[in-house]
Amino acid sequence: MAFRELSPAEQEQILRLRQLEQTVQNLRIQQAEISRTLSEIEMTKKELQKLDSESKVWKNVGSVMFPKKVSEVLKELAERAELLELKQKSFSSQEAQNTKRLEELQARLSEQLSNSRPSN
């Protein structure tokens, strides 16, 4: 079976397909990182909740550690978790949109390539 060369339009679509695949993969990686961070925050909150809210703990700020009240640290962790959850929802939405576009492009390209195969 002889193979024909891809047209510039087909080559461009394949390039776009690869870019979309990479975008979806990057979004999945970012979501996994956010999930990991949210798990760490949850574990930290559980441990801090075992302490009196007025107790002092040490918090890293850059390369320096400062004493802070447990209640303040818990509040900061809750705010950080809320922001990460919003970010995760945004990435999830972007992933869904890009996955849909990827599947549509794959179907279109597959159809174009199968329709333009040389017959023997």
Beta strands, then each sheet from edge to edge (+ up, - down):
strand 1: 56-61
strand 2: 64-69
sheet 1: 1+ 2-
end
